[in-house]
Amino acid sequence: MDAFYASVEQRDRPELRGKPIAVGGSKERGVVAAASYEARKYGVRSAMPSAIAWRRCPDIIFLKPDFKKYRAVSQQIRSIFHRYTDLVEPLSLDEAYLDVSQNKAGISSASKIARKIREEIKAETELNASAGISINKFLAKVASDINKPNGQKTIMPDEVISFLEELPIQKFFGVGAKTAEKMKRLGIHNGKDLKAWDIALLKQEFGKAGEHYFNIVRGLQKSEVKPSRARKSLGAERTFDHDLKSSQEVEDALKSIFEIWYQRIEESGLKGRTISLKLKSQNFETLTRSKSLEQASNSRALLFKESMELLQKQYRGEAIRLLGLSLSNFGSDFETKAQQLTLDF
């Protein structure tokens, strides 16, 4: 879906149409969950601190998210998916993978199915959707961003190799900001550069991930669409561009991650019993600490309090390169709804 939360708000409130809006936390201390396309023109993006969004776009209108409404619209959209296939793998409220190779409509063209689904979404929800179509989930995901908003892109089987060779290295699954920097230092700027490396050398430089990079640049990806994936945790983490060297820096960073994490919790509707804090030091030592609550909760105040207490108990003053929070132990009522959500800034 295109700018999903913001688009729902503009649909329901005509006075907001054509204006830059951000759905998320407060202007002073929150995080943007979604930005309208009017706001994106100013460089406002999801996961951006609201204060930065406001500096970039002083006229931006901040709205508190209504996740109950967004979940209802999401269910409406998923019901449209299921008219064509039951092989639907939701990634979030506004995104899903569909396997339409054996679809209910008997349509042989995946591109035609995507177009029909988008038309039905527009007719029934008044919202725009974009789609990507290709031979695996990675390529379909990349393709879905090409003709946004309100468009679609098909990468045909005979186009895959040339497409991957031209793809910027940071667009590949599993290549975060730090890895992209390293690859560029090694002269790897796109898929063609990556493809020139043999598997042994990739493993030498990137460990186990080297095999993944070797395969994905050749279009070799295990990408079965998995409906009703049983997920066991919901989290957000961030690897920093520079190590955090003071307790205030670490605390401020965790507060920012908490805002993103809690938005994900609200979006999912989940309650959990176990909170986990993850820290990675500049020496790549990973430290974790967990706290189990008396009962499952999604209380913002409680989760914030426990997260900060975990930090106080775990942090010993070392330089930190990664921080993360996760919620788990959802219970049987929530098991099938859980999403494993991580955020790479």
Secondary structure by P-SEA (a helix, b strand, c coil): cccaaaaaaaaaccccccbbbbccccccbbbbcccccccccccccccccaaaaaaacccbbbbcccaaaaaaaaaaaaaaaaaccccccccccccccccccccccccccaaaaaaaaaaaaaaaccbbbbbcccccaaaaaaaaacccccccccccccaaaaaaaaccccccccccaaaaaaaaaaccccaaaaaaccaaaaaaccccaaaaaaccccccccccccccccccccbbbbbbccccccaaaaaaaaaaaaaaaaaaaaaacccccbbbbbbbccccbbbbbbbbcccccccaaaaaaaaaaaaaacccccccccccccccccccccccccccccccc
